[in-house]
Amino acid sequence: MYLLKNRNLILDDYYMYLIVLKAYAKRTSKTYLKEADRLIYFLYKLKIKSLSEIKKNHIEKFIIAERKKRKISNVSTNLLISCINNFTFFLFKKHNFCENTHLKHMKAASKIPKMINSKKMVLLLKEKYPLNEEKNWLKIRDYAIGILIYSTGMRVSEVIDFSMYDVDNEWIRVVNGKGMKSREVPTNKLMHEAIRRYIDCCPFSMLKGFWFNRNGKKMTADAVGRAINTMFGFSPHYFRHAFATHLVRGGCELMVLKDFLGHSSLHTTSIYTHVEPQHLVESVNNFHPMSSIRINKNFQINFN
């Protein structure tokens, strides 16, 4: 199959593969599609005319060129590699592309932000609570979004698709997450109150959406990010990490947290928890049956 001539056909087929078979969110699928398109154009410049001519070194050249052009970190490079590996695997399955071009990921230091403790978070939420500002409904909106993410661990992509019909008395239904899955997460009174205040003061009809900008248009993921950063000083994803970390520190089991976050892998959940080594030591000392055993200076064992 000729690459440039059948570019649109390949990309349309790939997009359907991502949406239908892989069940990726639209935003994720468009990111993957964009990288695939860049690869096709790069191969065209290398005078690669058909799928049968593509070799692993061509893919490696593309990664090196994009890394240099965009000046991206190892973490971002790994995201690019994942996109390209996904695309070449699709070519293998759907278009009889048989060359093994799978690339290994680069070693990257984990950039996990330092997490504030739950007491400081509560103080921050108390400080930012919009008092007597019914006229400034945008501040009430931004506060409600922050409370929603911290209370539920929702992704930004899930926040922008949120509906008032997703809230029950004690639970919230999170829909349209990664993999088109839905899940239920317990809620709290402050979150209900924050959302109620926003609904009461928002000048636009909730039949057309839920989170609106000042012009009555549905908020984008970028707009949500800017709003949260302006009010609280950190990103929506930081709130998601705080939700996970504070629950684990409070005694929540990882398997339960995994379901709350909508993860398919327990390893991913463990990365979110920001649990320090000292906290793990304290947990073992508090709960392991051997921790009650004491040895005195004469090396005599005391089983209590």
N, C-alpha and C positions, 0 to 999 in steps of 0.2 A: 504494500500500500504506500502510495506517495504521500509524503508528510505535508508539504505546503498546500498541495492541491486538495487534500482531504482534511485540512486543518479544522474547519468548522464541523465536519462530520465527527471527527475524533473527539473534539472538545465537547460537543453536544452529547455524545455517547458517554463520555467520561463524567459529565455533570449529572446525568441520569443515574449512572453507577454510584456516584457519591450520595445522591439524595435518596434513591430508592433502595439499593442493595446495602450500602454502608450505613444508611440512615443518619448521615451527618446533618448538622444544622446548616441552613442556607448560607450563613456568614462563613462558616468553616469551609463549606464546599466552594464558595467563590474564591476564597484564599488559595485553596488547592488548585482550582481551575486557572487562576492567574499565574501561578508558578509553572503549571504545565504549558501554558501558552508561551511563556518566556523561554522555556526549554525548546519548544518547537522552533521558535524564531532563531534561537542560538544555533541549533543544529542546521537550520537553513543557511546561516552565514558560514558554517563549516562545510557547506556544500553536500550535506547529508540529505539525499533525496527520498530515501525510503526507510521503513522500519528495519528492514533486514540489514541495513548498513550501520545501525547504531551499535556502538561498542561501549564498554564500561569506561574507557578513558575519555570518551566524549562527554559522558555524564560528569566525570570528575573535573574536566576542564570547565564545564558550565558552573559547577559549585565554586570553584576557585575564582572564576571571573565575577560571579555575583557577589561573592564575599569581598572581593577587592573593590568592586563598583559601589556597593552599598555601605562598605565599612562596618560590617555587622560582627557581632560577638560570636563566640562559640555556641552559646545558647540559641541565638537566632539562626546560626548556620545549621544546627541540628534540626530546627523546625523546618528549614528549607530542605534538608536531606530527607526528612520524613515525608514531605510533600512529593518530592521526586520519586522516592522509593514506592510510594503509593501509586503514582502515575505509571511507572514502568511495570509494576505488578499488574495493573489494569491492562496495559498493552499486551502483556504475556497471556492473560486470561481471555481477553476479548479479540485480539487481533493477531494471534499466533506469533507474537514477538518472543523469541526464545533465548536471546542473549541474557546471561545473568549479570545485571548491572547493579545489583543491590549494594548500597554503600553503608559502611559502618559509621556510627555517630562519633563525633569528637568528644573528648573529655572536657567537661565544663564544670567549673565551680558553681555550687548551688548558691543562688542569690536570694536567700530567704530574708525578708526584712525583719528587723528586730521588732518583736511583738510587745506591746504594752500589756500590763496585767489587767485583770477584769475590774479591779477597783478604780484604776485610772480611766478605764473605758467608761465606766458608769459616771464618773465625775465629768468626763468630756461630754457625754450625752446630756447630762444635767445642765452643763454650762451652755450648750448650743441649743437647748430647747427654746423654740421661738415663742416668747411670751407676748401677748397682746399685739400680734402682728397679722391679724386676720386680713388686713388690707394688702399685705405683702404675701400673697399666696405662694409665690415661688420659694420663699424660705421654708414655708410649711411643707411644700412638696419635697424639697431637697432633704429636709430632716426625716420625712416619712420614708424616703428611699433608703437613707442610711440605716434607719431602724429596721426596715424590712430585711435588708441584706444581713445585718448583724444578728437578727433574730432567727433567720432561716438558712443562712449560708448560700443564698441564691447567686447564680452567675448573672452578669450584666445582661446577657442575651435572654435570660429568663425574666429578669426584671422588666425589660421593655415590653414583654408580651404578657405582663401581669394583668389580671382582671379582678374587679371587686367580687366577682362570682367564684373566685378561687379560694376565698376566705370562709372558713367555718368558725364556729365558736371557739374551738380549741386547736384546730388544725388548718394548715394552708396547703393547697394543692399546687405543686410546682410543675408546670407543663412546658413543652417545647424545649427541653434541655438537650444536651448532647445525646445523640442516638434517638431522638424523638421519644424519650422515655418520660414518664410522669412519676412523681413521688409525693408523699405527704410528710410534712414536718410540723411538729407542735409549735404553737405560737405563745405570745404573752400579752398582757393587758396594755402595756405601753405601745406595742406595735399596733394593736387594734385602735387605740386612741389616736395615734399619729395618722393612721390611714383615714379614720373618721373625720379628723380635722381637715385633712387635705380634700376629701370628697365634699365637705360642706363649703369650703371656700374656693374651690376650683371653678372658674367661670365657664368651663366648657363641658359639653355633654359626654358622659361616660359611655355612651353608646358607640362613640367613634374611637374609643381607646381608653387609656387610663392616665399615663404620664404625658403631660402636654408641655410644650414650651410656651413662651409668652404670646406667640402668634396662633396658638391653637393647633399646632401640628404635633404629631407623635414624636416623642423624644427618641433620639438615636443613642446607640451605645456610647459614642464619643461625648454626646451632650450629658449623659448621665455621669460619665467619668469626670467631666469638668465641674459639674454641679457639686458632686460629692467632695472632690478635692478642694474646691473653694470654701465649702462650709466646714469640713472636718480636718483638712490638711493632709489627707492621704486618699488612696484610690479605693474604688468599690471592692477590688480584689483583696485589699488589705482587710476590709471588713469580713470577707469570706474566710480568710485565714484566721482572723480573731475569733470568729464563731467556732471554728474547729478547735483551735488551741484552748480556748477557755472551757469548752465542753469537756475535753480530755482531762484538763487539769482539775475539773470538778468531779471526775470519776466516770464520765461517759465511756462506754466500750467502743473500741475502734470499729467493730463490725456494725454497730448501730450508727455511728457517725458516718461510715461509708455510705449507708443508705440515705442518710440525711443530705449528704453532699452530692449524691447522684453519681458516685464513682463506680467504675466496673472493677477497679483494682484496689486492693487493700494497701499496696505499696504507695499508690498515689495519695491515698488518705493519710498515710504516715508522714509524708512530706509536708502536708498541710498543718500538722499539729504543733510544730515549734516547741516540742517538749524538751527542756534542758536536761542534761545528764543528771544533775542534782535532783530533779523532780523524779526521775526514774529510780535513783538510789533510795529516795524517801519512800516511794511506792513499794519497793521490794522490802524495805525494813518494816513497813507498816503491815504488810499483808502476807509475807512468806512465813510459813510455820517455823523455819529454822532461825528466824531473826530474834526469837525470844531466848535463844540459848546464850548464856554468858560464860566467859572463861576468866577466872580471877588471875592474880599475879603469880599464883603457884601452879598455874595451868590446870586447875581443877574445873571441870565442866559442871555448870549449874543448869539443869533443865527446869525451866519455870513454865 
